[in-house]
């Protein structure tokens, strides 16, 4: 009888502790869509990306033109001139690849620019979420936009609008 009573008490305490934890959800995509600075930053990044892509495309086109010219002049070139032209074409193609890597690579200019422009916005959102969590006692806040395993979540625990209000973008 004592064991049954102890097990029952233990189950009640565990259930109470599990129920005492508070969770909240945010939708980062929704929050970002409602922040004008984010939209302006995206537009800025898009313009820079297009400009850089045009530079890379111009170099690649130049290399293609050099190759076409080489193909048409092939019969008239000596072995030494062929080698020289081939080296120039390879050099131009390598130059295009290097420029592409510089701008769009893993640690490229676009990544650095995105990081420098987005970090302040992300930090601001993080601080707002942290303040709301501390005020309301949430132990866990999940981003529903990146949590693919969430099938359903009650809209009652979504604090996205509270975050926007905290940031000064009333909804």
N, CA, C and O atoms as a DFTB+ gen file, in Angstrom:
684 C
 N C O
     1  1       0.815      -1.186       0.000
     2  2       0.000       0.000       0.000
     3  2       0.865       1.257       0.000
     4  3       0.581       2.242      -0.682
     5  1       1.941       1.180       0.802
     6  2       2.851       2.313       0.865
     7  2       3.486       2.576      -0.499
     8  3       3.612       3.727      -0.915
     9  1       3.884       1.512      -1.193
    10  2       4.514       1.644      -2.507
    11  2       3.553       2.299      -3.492
    12  3       3.942       3.187      -4.250
    13  1       2.317       1.866      -3.478
    14  2       1.306       2.414      -4.374
    15  2       1.094       3.903      -4.102
    16  3       0.955       4.696      -5.033
    17  1       1.070       4.271      -2.844
    18  2       0.893       5.664      -2.462
    19  2       2.099       6.496      -2.915
    20  3       1.927       7.594      -3.444
    21  1       3.312       5.982      -2.711
    22  2       4.529       6.690      -3.118
    23  2       4.598       6.862      -4.639
    24  3       4.959       7.929      -5.135
    25  1       4.252       5.812      -5.363
    26  2       4.256       5.886      -6.824
    27  2       3.222       6.893      -7.301
    28  3       3.492       7.668      -8.219
    29  1       2.050       6.893      -6.695
    30  2       1.008       7.857      -7.057
    31  2       1.474       9.279      -6.796
    32  3       1.274      10.164      -7.628
    33  1       2.099       9.503      -5.640
    34  2       2.605      10.843      -5.319
    35  2       3.688      11.267      -6.305
    36  3       3.723      12.415      -6.749
    37  1       4.559      10.338      -6.638
    38  2       5.629      10.624      -7.577
    39  2       5.067      10.999      -8.954
    40  3       5.544      11.942      -9.585
    41  1       4.064      10.265      -9.412
    42  2       3.428      10.569     -10.695
    43  2       2.755      11.941     -10.677
    44  3       2.843      12.685     -11.654
    45  1       2.095      12.276      -9.592
    46  2       1.436      13.571      -9.469
    47  2       2.465      14.692      -9.503
    48  3       2.255      15.706     -10.169
    49  1       3.576      14.520      -8.790
    50  2       4.630      15.533      -8.764
    51  2       5.253      15.697     -10.155
    52  3       5.485      16.821     -10.601
    53  1       5.522      14.582     -10.839
    54  2       6.096      14.645     -12.194
    55  2       5.143      15.336     -13.159
    56  3       5.565      16.165     -13.967
    57  1       3.871      15.001     -13.079
    58  2       2.879      15.624     -13.953
    59  2       2.780      17.117     -13.662
    60  3       2.659      17.925     -14.583
    61  1       2.831      17.484     -12.383
    62  2       2.758      18.891     -12.008
    63  2       3.982      19.645     -12.520
    64  3       3.861      20.769     -13.007
    65  1       5.168      19.026     -12.410
    66  2       6.391      19.670     -12.878
    67  2       6.385      19.839     -14.403
    68  3       6.806      20.877     -14.914
    69  1       5.919      18.840     -15.115
    70  2       5.854      18.921     -16.576
    71  2       4.863      19.987     -17.007
    72  3       5.091      20.707     -17.979
    73  1       3.766      20.080     -16.279
    74  2       2.741      21.061     -16.594
    75  2       3.198      22.473     -16.230
    76  3       2.711      23.445     -16.807
    77  1       4.112      22.595     -15.294
    78  2       4.573      23.901     -14.839
    79  2       5.483      24.575     -15.861
    80  3       5.657      25.793     -15.818
    81  1       6.054      23.820     -16.762
    82  2       6.908      24.426     -17.773
    83  2       6.042      25.163     -18.785
    84  3       4.996      24.674     -19.212
    85  1       6.507      26.353     -19.157
    86  2       5.738      27.153     -20.104
    87  2       6.488      27.236     -21.419
    88  3       7.702      27.440     -21.453
    89  1       5.748      27.074     -22.492
    90  2       6.305      27.102     -23.840
    91  2       5.652      28.217     -24.629
    92  3       4.538      28.646     -24.330
    93  1       6.360      28.672     -25.633
    94  2       5.798      29.669     -26.545
    95  2       6.368      29.408     -27.941
    96  3       7.415      28.783     -28.109
    97  1       5.650      29.904     -28.909
    98  2       6.095      29.799     -30.299
    99  2       6.246      31.197     -30.882
   100  3       5.542      32.129     -30.493
   101  1       7.177      31.327     -31.822
   102  2       7.244      32.531     -32.634
   103  2       7.339      32.078     -34.086
   104  3       7.785      30.967     -34.372
   105  1       6.926      32.925     -34.973
   106  2       7.067      32.662     -36.406
   107  2       8.013      33.721     -36.957
   108  3       7.607      34.842     -37.264
   109  1       9.275      33.342     -37.074
   110  2      10.318      34.284     -37.472
   111  2      10.042      34.885     -38.851
   112  3      10.301      36.069     -39.066
   113  1       9.526      34.097     -39.779
   114  2       9.205      34.620     -41.113
   115  2       8.156      35.726     -41.013
   116  3       8.284      36.770     -41.653
   117  1       7.129      35.495     -40.217
   118  2       6.062      36.475     -40.015
   119  2       6.624      37.754     -39.391
   120  3       6.299      38.860     -39.822
   121  1       7.462      37.589     -38.381
   122  2       8.050      38.751     -37.711
   123  2       8.899      39.546     -38.695
   124  3       8.776      40.768     -38.782
   125  1       9.758      38.853     -39.433
   126  2      10.646      39.550     -40.367
   127  2       9.870      40.261     -41.475
   128  3      10.260      41.349     -41.900
   129  1       8.779      39.659     -41.945
   130  2       7.967      40.291     -42.991
   131  2       7.376      41.609     -42.515
   132  3       7.110      42.501     -43.321
   133  1       7.172      41.734     -41.216
   134  2       6.547      42.924     -40.657
   135  2       7.554      43.953     -40.148
   136  3       7.177      44.918     -39.482
   137  1       8.817      43.751     -40.456
   138  2       9.850      44.714     -40.080
   139  2      10.365      45.370     -41.362
   140  3      11.023      44.716     -42.171
   141  1      10.070      46.652     -41.551
   142  2      10.476      47.345     -42.783
   143  2      11.991      47.312     -43.026
   144  3      12.424      47.220     -44.175
   145  1      12.785      47.386     -41.983
   146  2      14.247      47.375     -42.145
   147  2      14.714      46.071     -42.783
   148  3      15.688      46.061     -43.537
   149  1      14.026      44.975     -42.486
   150  2      14.381      43.680     -43.067
   151  2      14.117      43.683     -44.573
   152  3      14.937      43.196     -45.351
   153  1      12.986      44.225     -44.975
   154  2      12.646      44.297     -46.397
   155  2      13.642      45.182     -47.148
   156  3      14.055      44.851     -48.260
   157  1      14.028      46.307     -46.539
   158  2      15.004      47.199     -47.187
   159  2      16.362      46.503     -47.298
   160  3      17.059      46.639     -48.303
   161  1      16.722      45.767     -46.269
   162  2      17.992      45.034     -46.277
   163  2      17.984      43.982     -47.373
   164  3      18.969      43.834     -48.097
   165  1      16.889      43.252     -47.501
   166  2      16.778      42.251     -48.562
   167  2      16.894      42.883     -49.942
   168  3      17.535      42.324     -50.832
   169  1      16.283      44.029     -50.120
   170  2      16.346      44.727     -51.407
   171  2      17.781      45.176     -51.697
   172  3      18.263      45.064     -52.825
   173  1      18.444      45.679     -50.674
   174  2      19.839      46.099     -50.816
   175  2      20.716      44.916     -51.208
   176  3      21.538      45.018     -52.119
   177  1      20.538      43.806     -50.522
   178  2      21.327      42.611     -50.822
   179  2      21.044      42.099     -52.226
   180  3      21.952      41.642     -52.919
   181  1      19.803      42.174     -52.640
   182  2      19.427      41.734     -53.977
   183  2      20.111      42.590     -55.049
   184  3      20.606      42.060     -56.043
   185  1      20.139      43.896     -54.849
   186  2      20.777      44.787     -55.811
   187  2      22.282      44.529     -55.897
   188  3      22.852      44.481     -56.987
   189  1      22.913      44.365     -54.743
   190  2      24.356      44.101     -54.718
   191  2      24.650      42.764     -55.393
   192  3      25.607      42.637     -56.157
   193  1      23.815      41.772     -55.099
   194  2      23.988      40.441     -55.681
   195  2      23.873      40.487     -57.203
   196  3      24.670      39.866     -57.906
   197  1      22.887      41.219     -57.710
   198  2      22.721      41.344     -59.166
   199  2      23.926      42.036     -59.801
   200  3      24.401      41.631     -60.862
   201  1      24.408      43.078     -59.139
   202  2      25.566      43.810     -59.660
   203  2      26.776      42.881     -59.745
   204  3      27.466      42.841     -60.764
   205  1      27.023      42.146     -58.684
   206  2      28.169      41.237     -58.661
   207  2      27.995      40.103     -59.660
   208  3      28.958      39.688     -60.305
   209  1      26.763      39.596     -59.791
   210  2      26.509      38.520     -60.752
   211  2      26.764      39.007     -62.174
   212  3      27.282      38.260     -63.005
   213  1      26.402      40.254     -62.454
   214  2      26.673      40.824     -63.776
   215  2      28.171      40.909     -64.055
   216  3      28.612      40.676     -65.181
   217  1      28.947      41.242     -63.034
   218  2      30.407      41.277     -63.198
   219  2      30.949      39.894     -63.533
   220  3      31.773      39.741     -64.434
   221  1      30.482      38.896     -62.806
   222  2      30.923      37.512     -63.035
   223  2      30.489      37.061     -64.423
   224  3      31.273      36.458     -65.156
   225  1      29.242      37.350     -64.788
   226  2      28.728      36.963     -66.102
   227  2      29.534      37.619     -67.228
   228  3      29.797      36.990     -68.253
   229  1      29.923      38.877     -67.037
   230  2      30.709      39.585     -68.057
   231  2      32.057      38.890     -68.270
   232  3      32.502      38.724     -69.406
   233  1      32.701      38.486     -67.176
   234  2      33.979      37.769     -67.308
   235  2      33.790      36.419     -67.984
   236  3      34.597      36.027     -68.827
   237  1      32.727      35.706     -67.620
   238  2      32.465      34.410     -68.251
   239  2      32.161      34.588     -69.732
   240  3      32.603      33.785     -70.554
   241  1      31.418      35.621     -70.080
   242  2      31.101      35.898     -71.485
   243  2      32.376      36.246     -72.260
   244  3      32.555      35.838     -73.407
   245  1      33.239      36.993     -71.616
   246  2      34.517      37.351     -72.247
   247  2      35.339      36.089     -72.530
   248  3      35.946      35.960     -73.593
   249  1      35.350      35.164     -71.569
   250  2      36.076      33.903     -71.759
   251  2      35.448      33.093     -72.897
   252  3      36.166      32.489     -73.693
   253  1      34.119      33.077     -72.979
   254  2      33.438      32.358     -74.070
   255  2      33.761      32.985     -75.431
   256  3      34.001      32.285     -76.415
   257  1      33.760      34.298     -75.459
   258  2      34.097      34.991     -76.713
   259  2      35.534      34.689     -77.135
   260  3      35.818      34.486     -78.315
   261  1      36.428      34.665     -76.157
   262  2      37.823      34.337     -76.462
   263  2      37.916      32.916     -77.030
   264  3      38.680      32.659     -77.960
   265  1      37.130      32.000     -76.460
   266  2      37.154      30.614     -76.923
   267  2      36.599      30.497     -78.346
   268  3      37.150      29.775     -79.177
   269  1      35.500      31.216     -78.619
   270  2      34.913      31.195     -79.968
   271  2      35.893      31.752     -80.997
   272  3      36.042      31.208     -82.091
   273  1      36.558      32.846     -80.626
   274  2      37.557      33.430     -81.520
   275  2      38.695      32.446     -81.740
   276  3      39.188      32.285     -82.857
   277  1      39.098      31.800     -80.677
   278  2      40.157      30.792     -80.762
   279  2      39.740      29.661     -81.699
   280  3      40.533      29.229     -82.535
   281  1      38.511      29.181     -81.567
   282  2      37.996      28.102     -82.424
   283  2      38.011      28.510     -83.902
   284  3      38.379      27.720     -84.771
   285  1      37.609      29.740     -84.166
   286  2      37.564      30.178     -85.575
   287  2      38.965      30.427     -86.147
   288  3      39.182      30.257     -87.346
   289  1      39.907      30.826     -85.304
   290  2      41.274      31.093     -85.763
   291  2      42.180      29.872     -85.667
   292  3      43.348      29.943     -86.052
   293  1      41.672      28.772     -85.169
   294  2      42.480      27.589     -84.874
   295  2      43.352      27.129     -86.048
   296  3      44.512      26.766     -85.852
   297  1      42.809      27.143     -87.241
   298  2      43.552      26.663     -88.423
   299  2      44.731      27.563     -88.787
   300  3      45.711      27.111     -89.380
   301  1      44.627      28.818     -88.432
   302  2      45.662      29.777     -88.802
   303  2      46.754      29.941     -87.743
   304  3      47.744      30.632     -87.984
   305  1      46.591      29.329     -86.598
   306  2      47.529      29.547     -85.494
   307  2      48.639      28.504     -85.449
   308  3      48.439      27.328     -85.751
   309  1      49.796      28.976     -85.065
   310  2      50.915      28.041     -84.863
   311  2      50.729      27.363     -83.510
   312  3      49.896      27.780     -82.705
   313  1      51.504      26.327     -83.271
   314  2      51.399      25.584     -82.018
   315  2      51.666      26.494     -80.819
   316  3      51.002      26.390     -79.788
   317  1      52.633      27.374     -80.966
   318  2      52.982      28.297     -79.884
   319  2      51.831      29.269     -79.608
   320  3      51.508      29.543     -78.453
   321  1      51.222      29.780     -80.665
   322  2      50.098      30.724     -80.512
   323  2      48.867      30.023     -79.934
   324  3      48.120      30.608     -79.149
   325  1      48.663      28.754     -80.335
   326  2      47.545      27.980     -79.781
   327  2      47.702      27.856     -78.266
   328  3      46.760      28.100     -77.512
   329  1      48.882      27.482     -77.838
   330  2      49.156      27.312     -76.411
   331  2      48.938      28.632     -75.663
   332  3      48.331      28.660     -74.593
   333  1      49.440      29.712     -76.241
   334  2      49.293      31.028     -75.617
   335  2      47.814      31.409     -75.478
   336  3      47.393      31.870     -74.417
   337  1      47.038      31.223     -76.527
   338  2      45.605      31.545     -76.501
   339  2      44.864      30.665     -75.488
   340  3      44.015      31.149     -74.739
   341  1      45.192      29.375     -75.474
   342  2      44.546      28.463     -74.529
   343  2      44.824      28.893     -73.090
   344  3      43.932      28.856     -72.242
   345  1      46.040      29.293     -72.825
   346  2      46.408      29.759     -71.484
   347  2      45.639      31.020     -71.115
   348  3      45.195      31.172     -69.977
   349  1      45.481      31.930     -72.087
   350  2      44.719      33.156     -71.845
   351  2      43.256      32.838     -71.528
   352  3      42.660      33.439     -70.634
   353  1      42.690      31.893     -72.269
   354  2      41.289      31.496     -72.042
   355  2      41.138      30.872     -70.654
   356  3      40.223      31.214     -69.904
   357  1      42.041      29.960     -70.327
   358  2      42.000      29.307     -69.006
   359  2      42.164      30.349     -67.894
   360  3      41.486      30.286     -66.869
   361  1      43.064      31.298     -68.110
   362  2      43.294      32.360     -67.126
   363  2      42.020      33.187     -66.923
   364  3      41.661      33.514     -65.792
   365  1      41.345      33.521     -68.019
   366  2      40.113      34.318     -67.941
   367  2      39.003      33.535     -67.229
   368  3      38.266      34.094     -66.417
   369  1      38.890      32.227     -67.540
   370  2      37.886      31.390     -66.869
   371  2      38.188      31.279     -65.370
   372  3      37.279      31.309     -64.541
   373  1      39.461      31.152     -65.040
   374  2      39.868      31.073     -63.635
   375  2      39.572      32.395     -62.920
   376  3      39.146      32.413     -61.765
   377  1      39.808      33.486     -63.628
   378  2      39.512      34.807     -63.074
   379  2      38.015      34.936     -62.752
   380  3      37.645      35.466     -61.704
   381  1      37.170      34.453     -63.652
   382  2      35.722      34.477     -63.430
   383  2      35.344      33.614     -62.228
   384  3      34.530      34.024     -61.401
   385  1      35.929      32.423     -62.130
   386  2      35.648      31.533     -60.993
   387  2      36.113      32.153     -59.678
   388  3      35.417      32.065     -58.666
   389  1      37.281      32.776     -59.694
   390  2      37.801      33.419     -58.485
   391  2      36.898      34.567     -58.041
   392  3      36.635      34.736     -56.850
   393  1      36.430      35.349     -59.003
   394  2      35.538      36.461     -58.683
   395  2      34.217      35.939     -58.122
   396  3      33.676      36.496     -57.167
   397  1      33.705      34.867     -58.721
   398  2      32.461      34.262     -58.240
   399  2      32.643      33.765     -56.800
   400  3      31.772      33.977     -55.956
   401  1      33.753      33.117     -56.525
   402  2      34.044      32.619     -55.181
   403  2      34.191      33.783     -54.196
   404  3      33.731      33.708     -53.056
   405  1      34.835      34.852     -54.652
   406  2      35.043      36.027     -53.796
   407  2      33.703      36.641     -53.386
   408  3      33.502      36.998     -52.226
   409  1      32.804      36.756     -54.341
   410  2      31.509      37.378     -54.056
   411  2      30.508      36.430     -53.413
   412  3      29.825      36.808     -52.461
   413  1      30.410      35.210     -53.916
   414  2      29.319      34.316     -53.523
   415  2      29.760      33.074     -52.758
   416  3      28.923      32.227     -52.446
   417  1      31.035      32.939     -52.449
   418  2      31.531      31.764     -51.743
   419  2      31.041      31.705     -50.303
   420  3      30.323      32.592     -49.840
   421  1      31.439      30.652     -49.605
   422  2      30.999      30.434     -48.220
   423  2      31.362      31.614     -47.316
   424  3      30.566      32.004     -46.462
   425  1      32.530      32.171     -47.492
   426  2      32.933      33.356     -46.732
   427  2      33.068      34.561     -47.652
   428  3      33.913      35.430     -47.437
   429  1      32.233      34.600     -48.669
   430  2      32.312      35.653     -49.675
   431  2      31.735      36.977     -49.209
   432  3      31.195      37.101     -48.110
   433  1      31.867      37.942     -50.071
   434  2      31.418      39.301     -49.772
   435  2      29.902      39.362     -49.492
   436  3      29.466      40.091     -48.602
   437  1      29.119      38.608     -50.240
   438  2      27.672      38.623     -50.031
   439  2      27.324      38.083     -48.645
   440  3      26.471      38.640     -47.953
   441  1      27.979      37.011     -48.247
   442  2      27.749      36.444     -46.913
   443  2      28.105      37.469     -45.832
   444  3      27.350      37.658     -44.878
   445  1      29.244      38.119     -45.984
   446  2      29.680      39.111     -44.994
   447  2      28.726      40.296     -44.941
   448  3      28.400      40.798     -43.865
   449  1      28.285      40.732     -46.107
   450  2      27.353      41.867     -46.161
   451  2      26.010      41.494     -45.530
   452  3      25.433      42.275     -44.774
   453  1      25.519      40.292     -45.849
   454  2      24.263      39.821     -45.264
   455  2      24.399      39.745     -43.743
   456  3      23.509      40.168     -43.005
   457  1      25.510      39.208     -43.296
   458  2      25.761      39.080     -41.860
   459  2      25.765      40.445     -41.183
   460  3      25.153      40.619     -40.130
   461  1      26.452      41.410     -41.783
   462  2      26.550      42.733     -41.158
   463  2      25.217      43.479     -41.159
   464  3      24.939      44.250     -40.240
   465  1      24.398      43.258     -42.177
   466  2      23.107      43.944     -42.246
   467  2      22.014      43.246     -41.445
   468  3      21.144      43.910     -40.881
   469  1      22.047      41.927     -41.387
   470  2      20.985      41.171     -40.728
   471  2      21.210      41.004     -39.221
   472  3      20.250      40.912     -38.457
   473  1      22.463      40.965     -38.800
   474  2      22.762      40.690     -37.394
   475  2      22.072      41.674     -36.448
   476  3      21.505      41.233     -35.449
   477  1      22.091      42.982     -36.712
   478  2      21.399      43.898     -35.798
   479  2      19.893      43.613     -35.692
   480  3      19.319      43.712     -34.607
   481  1      19.265      43.266     -36.798
   482  2      17.830      42.958     -36.790
   483  2      17.582      41.685     -35.987
   484  3      16.671      41.633     -35.161
   485  1      18.392      40.664     -36.231
   486  2      18.234      39.398     -35.510
   487  2      18.497      39.578     -34.018
   488  3      17.797      38.996     -33.190
   489  1      19.501      40.381     -33.672
   490  2      19.803      40.628     -32.260
   491  2      18.647      41.341     -31.575
   492  3      18.304      41.034     -30.433
   493  1      18.054      42.286     -32.274
   494  2      16.917      43.027     -31.732
   495  2      15.738      42.078     -31.466
   496  3      15.095      42.157     -30.420
   497  1      15.468      41.193     -32.413
   498  2      14.384      40.209     -32.230
   499  2      14.712      39.279     -31.072
   500  3      13.856      39.012     -30.229
   501  1      15.950      38.781     -31.023
   502  2      16.355      37.883     -29.938
   503  2      16.159      38.548     -28.578
   504  3      15.629      37.928     -27.655
   505  1      16.586      39.816     -28.449
   506  2      16.449      40.514     -27.171
   507  2      14.983      40.706     -26.788
   508  3      14.627      40.600     -25.615
   509  1      14.140      40.988     -27.772
   510  2      12.706      41.140     -27.489
   511  2      12.111      39.821     -27.024
   512  3      11.341      39.794     -26.063
   513  1      12.459      38.716     -27.698
   514  2      11.967      37.397     -27.305
   515  2      12.459      37.049     -25.907
   516  3      11.710      36.504     -25.097
   517  1      13.703      37.361     -25.632
   518  2      14.283      37.061     -24.320
   519  2      13.558      37.832     -23.219
   520  3      13.242      37.271     -22.170
   521  1      13.296      39.114     -23.458
   522  2      12.586      39.924     -22.462
   523  2      11.179      39.396     -22.207
   524  3      10.754      39.274     -21.058
   525  1      10.458      39.084     -23.282
   526  2       9.104      38.549     -23.134
   527  2       9.149      37.224     -22.382
   528  3       8.312      36.978     -21.515
   529  1      10.106      36.376     -22.701
   530  2      10.241      35.074     -22.052
   531  2      10.518      35.225     -20.567
   532  3       9.950      34.507     -19.744
   533  1      11.390      36.158     -20.231
   534  2      11.701      36.378     -18.819
   535  2      10.509      36.959     -18.078
   536  3      10.239      36.572     -16.942
   537  1       9.787      37.892     -18.712
   538  2       8.624      38.503     -18.075
   539  2       7.503      37.497     -17.832
   540  3       6.852      37.526     -16.787
   541  1       7.281      36.614     -18.789
   542  2       6.148      35.684     -18.705
   543  2       6.539      34.298     -18.207
   544  3       5.677      33.437     -18.031
   545  1       7.829      34.075     -17.981
   546  2       8.278      32.807     -17.418
   547  2       8.329      31.647     -18.401
   548  3       8.150      30.496     -18.002
   549  1       8.568      31.925     -19.671
   550  2       8.695      30.840     -20.647
   551  2      10.070      30.190     -20.514
   552  3      11.091      30.875     -20.477
   553  1      10.081      28.857     -20.441
   554  2      11.349      28.142     -20.405
   555  2      11.858      27.831     -21.809
   556  3      13.051      27.606     -22.012
   557  1      10.944      27.820     -22.769
   558  2      11.307      27.423     -24.118
   559  2      10.486      28.217     -25.126
   560  3       9.264      28.310     -25.012
   561  1      11.178      28.792     -26.120
   562  2      10.504      29.476     -27.220
   563  2      11.003      28.829     -28.502
   564  3      12.207      28.782     -28.754
   565  1      10.079      28.335     -29.306
   566  2      10.411      27.609     -30.529
   567  2       9.998      28.451     -31.733
   568  3       8.929      29.060     -31.748
   569  1      10.862      28.469     -32.733
   570  2      10.545      29.151     -33.987
   571  2       9.804      28.165     -34.880
   572  3      10.387      27.193     -35.358
   573  1       8.535      28.416     -35.098
   574  2       7.732      27.486     -35.894
   575  2       8.148      27.488     -37.363
   576  3       7.895      26.511     -38.069
   577  1       8.774      28.553     -37.835
   578  2       9.209      28.612     -39.229
   579  2      10.355      27.638     -39.499
   580  3      10.468      27.101     -40.602
   581  1      11.199      27.409     -38.504
   582  2      12.335      26.509     -38.722
   583  2      12.143      25.138     -38.097
   584  3      12.914      24.222     -38.382
   585  1      11.139      24.976     -37.256
   586  2      10.890      23.679     -36.620
   587  2       9.951      22.867     -37.506
   588  3       8.731      22.999     -37.417
   589  1      10.526      22.035     -38.352
   590  2       9.744      21.286     -39.331
   591  2       8.905      20.175     -38.696
   592  3       7.959      19.685     -39.313
   593  1       9.240      19.783     -37.485
   594  2       8.521      18.665     -36.890
   595  2       7.244      19.090     -36.164
   596  3       6.526      18.236     -35.642
   597  1       6.949      20.379     -36.120
   598  2       5.713      20.826     -35.479
   599  2       4.572      20.640     -36.471
   600  3       4.544      21.267     -37.530
   601  1       3.650      19.786     -36.120
   602  2       2.509      19.522     -36.991
   603  2       1.377      20.484     -36.674
   604  3       0.750      21.039     -37.576
   605  1       1.123      20.676     -35.399
   606  2       0.080      21.604     -34.971
   607  2       0.524      22.273     -33.681
   608  3       1.121      21.638     -32.811
   609  1       0.227      23.553     -33.570
   610  2       0.477      24.283     -32.338
   611  2      -0.665      25.272     -32.144
   612  3      -1.111      25.923     -33.089
   613  1      -1.113      25.368     -30.948
   614  2      -2.207      26.275     -30.641
   615  2      -1.773      27.720     -30.868
   616  3      -0.691      28.118     -30.437
   617  1      -2.606      28.500     -31.536
   618  2      -2.281      29.917     -31.740
   619  2      -2.188      30.689     -30.418
   620  3      -1.633      31.787     -30.378
   621  1      -2.722      30.125     -29.357
   622  2      -2.672      30.786     -28.056
   623  2      -1.252      30.929     -27.532
   624  3      -0.969      31.841     -26.754
   625  1      -0.353      30.040     -27.949
   626  2       1.016      30.109     -27.436
   627  2       1.965      30.812     -28.405
   628  3       3.174      30.838     -28.175
   629  1       1.427      31.382     -29.488
   630  2       2.242      32.119     -30.460
   631  2       2.407      33.555     -29.963
   632  3       1.423      34.274     -29.796
   633  1       3.641      33.964     -29.729
   634  2       3.913      35.310     -29.210
   635  2       4.522      36.226     -30.272
   636  3       5.136      37.236     -29.931
   637  1       4.362      35.891     -31.538
   638  2       4.951      36.688     -32.624
   639  2       4.480      38.140     -32.594
   640  3       5.281      39.060     -32.760
   641  1       3.184      38.344     -32.381
   642  2       2.663      39.715     -32.338
   643  2       3.200      40.486     -31.135
   644  3       3.445      41.689     -31.221
   645  1       3.380      39.790     -30.015
   646  2       3.965      40.437     -28.835
   647  2       5.394      40.895     -29.135
   648  3       5.813      41.968     -28.702
   649  1       6.128      40.081     -29.870
   650  2       7.499      40.436     -30.235
   651  2       7.481      41.683     -31.115
   652  3       8.283      42.596     -30.916
   653  1       6.569      41.723     -32.085
   654  2       6.471      42.897     -32.959
   655  2       6.119      44.159     -32.168
   656  3       6.659      45.233     -32.430
   657  1       5.217      44.021     -31.208
   658  2       4.845      45.166     -30.374
   659  2       6.051      45.617     -29.551
   660  3       6.313      46.813     -29.427
   661  1       6.772      44.667     -29.001
   662  2       7.969      44.966     -28.203
   663  2       9.015      45.709     -29.047
   664  3       9.726      46.577     -28.540
   665  1       9.100      45.364     -30.322
   666  2      10.051      46.004     -31.228
   667  2       9.559      47.355     -31.749
   668  3      10.310      48.091     -32.389
   669  1       8.294      47.675     -31.470
   670  2       7.747      48.939     -31.905
   671  2       6.969      48.875     -33.198
   672  3       6.650      49.911     -33.781
   673  1       6.659      47.683     -33.655
   674  2       5.868      47.495     -34.864
   675  2       4.538      46.908     -34.445
   676  3       4.333      45.697     -34.530
   677  1       3.629      47.766     -33.989
   678  2       2.361      47.271     -33.449
   679  2       1.578      46.523     -34.491
   680  3       1.553      46.901     -35.662
   681  1       0.945      45.467     -34.062
   682  2       0.152      44.611     -34.952
   683  2      -1.221      44.471     -34.392
   684  3      -2.062      43.790     -34.979
